[in-house]
Amino acid sequence: MSSNQSGQVTAEFIFSIVVVFGLFMLFLSISFTFSVVEAGQYIVYSTARAQAGGNKDQASQLAAAKNKYQQLGKDPAFAFMFQSGWFAFAKQPDVRQGNGTDFRTELGDGGSLAYQYLKVFTGASASFQSKILDLQIPFLKAKSGDDSGFKTNINAIIIREPSQAECYQYWDKRAQALKALPSGTSFYNPSSYTRMEDGGC
């Protein structure tokens, strides 16, 4: 080895170690983010499932969803996701119950006939940000520059069951329609009619 090449192996070794460590941190951050997203999907799914079940009215269904989201956010198994500073979850979920508030615009072709009549895009959504992915890796351009990190929404689309109040409204309208039939007065007696609601009224 000539005198002008002394230390070359040391410089290459240092350079390689820095690059390898940077890539290791990048892959570790991506893997950790995927794991947290999986846990976030469970939280949002549980939120949507809590509001999907039949309840007294829509307000009660919405309250059940928000309570479930807060409950899971405080659970020790998930609390680090909200408190570590590496990730940012929405403080409140975006719950849409139909009747003009659904996710058709965000998740489907809202202009097609199918989506106009089949309002199935109800459920819950929560914004998610992975600040841990906003890295500054030597020799690699990995920092976004605006300190925003990776952002997305985690969604859970579950069709909401009708509430008890909606079932009563449905049966009242049905009773009025039956009474309005020409033969309604002869075969239909509202006073002897008994409601039997199930999940689909």
MODA-V67044 format. One record per residue. N is the residue number from 1. RES is the residue in three letters. D_FIRST is the distance of its C-alpha to the first C-alpha in Angstrom with 2 decimals. Layout:
((N/RES/D_FIRST) (N/RES/D_FIRST))
This chain:
((1/MET/0.00) (2/SER/3.78) (3/SER/6.60) (4/ASN/8.27) (5/GLN/6.42) (6/SER/7.10) (7/GLY/10.16) (8/GLN/10.06) (9/VAL/11.02) (10/THR/13.65) (11/ALA/15.09) (12/GLU/15.45) (13/PHE/17.03) (14/ILE/19.43) (15/PHE/20.36) (16/SER/21.09) (17/ILE/23.12) (18/VAL/25.18) (19/VAL/25.99) (20/VAL/26.85) (21/PHE/29.01) (22/GLY/30.71) (23/LEU/31.57) (24/PHE/32.77) (25/MET/35.09) (26/LEU/36.34) (27/PHE/37.27) (28/LEU/38.77) (29/SER/40.88) (30/ILE/42.07) (31/SER/43.03) (32/PHE/44.83) (33/THR/46.63) (34/PHE/47.85) (35/SER/49.19) (36/VAL/51.03) (37/VAL/52.45) (38/GLU/53.89) (39/ALA/55.58) (40/GLY/56.79) (41/GLN/58.32) (42/TYR/60.27) (43/ILE/61.58) (44/VAL/62.70) (45/TYR/64.22) (46/SER/66.17) (47/THR/67.35) (48/ALA/68.59) (49/ARG/70.19) (50/ALA/72.02) (51/GLN/73.67) (52/ALA/74.37) (53/GLY/76.92) (54/GLY/80.56) (55/ASN/81.71) (56/LYS/84.66) (57/ASP/83.55) (58/GLN/80.47) (59/ALA/79.99) (60/SER/79.82) (61/GLN/77.26) (62/LEU/75.11) (63/ALA/75.45) (64/ALA/74.42) (65/ALA/71.24) (66/LYS/70.25) (67/ASN/71.10) (68/LYS/68.91) (69/TYR/65.95) (70/GLN/66.37) (71/GLN/66.90) (72/LEU/63.70) (73/GLY/61.76) (74/LYS/62.84) (75/ASP/62.13) (76/PRO/59.36) (77/ALA/57.59) (78/PHE/57.24) (79/ALA/57.55) (80/PHE/53.79) (81/MET/53.70) (82/PHE/56.14) (83/GLN/55.03) (84/SER/51.25) (85/GLY/50.51) (86/TRP/47.91) (87/PHE/50.64) (88/ALA/53.89) (89/PHE/56.98) (90/ALA/60.26) (91/LYS/62.69) (92/GLN/65.49) (93/PRO/65.43) (94/ASP/66.83) (95/VAL/69.69) (96/ARG/71.73) (97/GLN/74.91) (98/GLY/76.22) (99/ASN/79.31) (100/GLY/77.23) (101/THR/74.17) (102/ASP/71.70) (103/PHE/68.20) (104/ARG/69.26) (105/THR/67.79) (106/GLU/64.36) (107/LEU/64.13) (108/GLY/66.34) (109/ASP/68.10) (110/GLY/70.89) (111/GLY/72.74) (112/SER/73.48) (113/LEU/76.83) (114/ALA/75.34) (115/TYR/73.75) (116/GLN/76.90) (117/TYR/79.07) (118/LEU/76.76) (119/LYS/75.56) (120/VAL/73.25) (121/PHE/70.27) (122/THR/71.29) (123/GLY/69.20) (124/ALA/66.67) (125/SER/63.45) (126/ALA/61.08) (127/SER/58.26) (128/PHE/54.82) (129/GLN/51.73) (130/SER/48.31) (131/LYS/46.79) (132/ILE/43.89) (133/LEU/42.56) (134/ASP/42.28) (135/LEU/38.65) (136/GLN/35.99) (137/ILE/32.72) (138/PRO/29.52) (139/PHE/28.15) (140/LEU/31.27) (141/LYS/34.73) (142/ALA/36.87) (143/LYS/39.33) (144/SER/42.64) (145/GLY/43.20) (146/ASP/46.84) (147/ASP/46.39) (148/SER/48.61) (149/GLY/46.53) (150/PHE/47.84) (151/LYS/51.64) (152/THR/54.13) (153/ASN/57.57) (154/ILE/58.30) (155/ASN/61.59) (156/ALA/64.10) (157/ILE/66.95) (158/ILE/69.97) (159/ILE/73.54) (160/ARG/75.73) (161/GLU/78.91) (162/PRO/82.11) (163/SER/83.30) (164/GLN/86.74) (165/ALA/87.95) (166/GLU/86.84) (167/CYS/88.60) (168/TYR/91.82) (169/GLN/91.54) (170/TYR/91.00) (171/TRP/94.02) (172/ASP/96.21) (173/LYS/95.43) (174/ARG/96.07) (175/ALA/99.38) (176/GLN/100.48) (177/ALA/99.56) (178/LEU/101.60) (179/LYS/104.56) (180/ALA/104.46) (181/LEU/105.04) (182/PRO/108.61) (183/SER/109.15) (184/GLY/107.12) (185/THR/110.17) (186/SER/111.59) (187/PHE/108.64) (188/TYR/106.29) (189/ASN/107.21) (190/PRO/104.52) (191/SER/106.17) (192/SER/105.71) (193/TYR/102.16) (194/THR/99.45) (195/ARG/95.78) (196/MET/93.26) (197/GLU/89.76) (198/ASP/86.68) (199/GLY/83.07) (200/GLY/84.18) (201/CYS/87.57))
